Amino acid sequence: MAYIYQAKTGKKDHTSSNDSSTLELHAAIIKRIQELADERNKTVTETAKLGGIRQSTISEIMNGRSKHPKVSTIFQYCQGCNISLKDFFDTPAFKTTQLK
């Protein structure tokens, strides 16, 4: 997993270093979490706190130290975004057979 720092936005881009057409599951989760925060004009930490997630927990997920976050943690994040789990996973990244 390569992390590419985007100078313009100050964010990390999580891409697979092996094949640009495949995306690892944890990278897809990280990308979705960031998208949801951006849509709300909030930081990931702010959005996570709205769902009752500790800063250390969301930090471990976003930095790739926690590669398999619990469904209950994703559910809490969804609560902070006022969306369902279905809405979280209802994106092209999770509909592909290219997830690893």
C-alpha positions as CSV (number, residue, x, y, z in Angstrom):
1,M,0.0,0.0,0.0
2,A,1.4,3.3,-1.1
3,Y,0.4,6.6,0.5
4,I,0.6,9.5,-1.9
5,Y,0.4,12.9,-0.2
6,Q,-1.6,15.4,-2.2
7,A,0.0,18.8,-1.6
8,K,-3.1,20.7,-2.8
9,T,-5.5,19.1,-0.4
10,G,-3.1,18.0,2.3
11,K,-4.6,14.5,2.2
12,K,-3.2,11.1,1.7
13,D,-4.3,9.1,-1.4
14,H,-4.5,5.4,-0.6
15,T,-3.6,3.5,-3.8
16,S,-2.4,0.0,-4.4
17,S,1.2,0.0,-5.5
18,N,0.8,-3.3,-7.4
19,D,-2.1,-2.7,-9.8
20,S,-4.1,0.5,-10.2
21,S,-7.2,-1.4,-11.2
22,T,-7.4,-3.3,-7.9
23,L,-8.1,-1.8,-4.6
24,E,-7.6,-3.4,-1.2
25,L,-10.7,-3.6,1.0
26,H,-9.2,-1.5,3.8
27,A,-8.1,1.1,1.2
28,A,-11.7,1.2,-0.1
29,I,-13.0,1.7,3.4
30,I,-10.5,4.5,4.1
31,K,-11.4,6.2,0.8
32,R,-15.1,6.0,1.6
33,I,-14.6,7.4,5.1
34,Q,-12.7,10.4,3.7
35,E,-15.3,10.9,1.0
36,L,-18.1,11.1,3.6
37,A,-16.2,13.6,5.7
38,D,-15.4,15.7,2.7
39,E,-19.1,15.7,1.6
40,R,-19.9,17.1,5.0
41,N,-17.1,19.7,5.0
42,K,-15.7,18.1,8.2
43,T,-12.6,16.3,9.1
44,V,-12.6,12.5,9.5
45,T,-12.1,13.0,13.2
46,E,-15.0,15.4,13.5
47,T,-17.3,13.0,11.7
48,A,-16.1,10.0,13.7
49,K,-16.7,11.8,17.0
50,L,-20.3,12.5,15.9
51,G,-20.7,8.7,15.8
52,G,-19.0,8.1,19.1
53,I,-15.7,6.8,17.7
54,R,-12.5,7.6,19.6
55,Q,-9.9,9.6,17.8
56,S,-7.3,6.9,18.3
57,T,-9.6,4.3,16.7
58,I,-10.3,6.4,13.6
59,S,-6.6,7.3,13.4
60,E,-5.6,3.6,13.4
61,I,-8.0,2.9,10.5
62,M,-7.0,5.9,8.4
63,N,-3.3,5.3,8.9
64,G,-3.7,1.6,7.8
65,R,-2.7,0.2,11.2
66,S,-6.2,-1.3,11.6
67,K,-6.7,-3.1,8.3
68,H,-9.9,-4.8,9.3
69,P,-12.2,-2.4,11.2
70,K,-15.2,-3.9,12.9
71,V,-18.6,-3.6,11.3
72,S,-19.7,-2.0,14.5
73,T,-17.1,0.8,14.1
74,I,-18.1,1.4,10.5
75,F,-21.8,1.5,11.7
76,Q,-20.8,4.1,14.3
77,Y,-19.2,6.2,11.6
78,C,-22.3,5.9,9.5
79,Q,-24.4,7.1,12.5
80,G,-22.1,10.2,12.6
81,C,-22.8,10.8,8.9
82,N,-26.6,10.0,9.3
83,I,-26.4,7.2,6.7
84,S,-27.0,3.5,6.8
85,L,-24.4,0.8,6.4
86,K,-26.0,0.1,3.0
87,D,-25.3,3.7,2.0
88,F,-21.7,3.3,3.1
89,F,-21.1,0.3,0.9
90,D,-23.3,1.4,-2.0
91,T,-20.5,2.8,-4.1
92,P,-18.6,1.6,-7.1
93,A,-15.5,0.7,-5.1
94,F,-17.4,-2.0,-3.2
95,K,-19.3,-3.3,-6.2
96,T,-16.2,-4.4,-8.0
97,T,-14.8,-7.8,-8.2
98,Q,-11.4,-6.2,-8.1
99,L,-11.3,-5.8,-4.3
100,K,-8.5,-7.7,-2.6
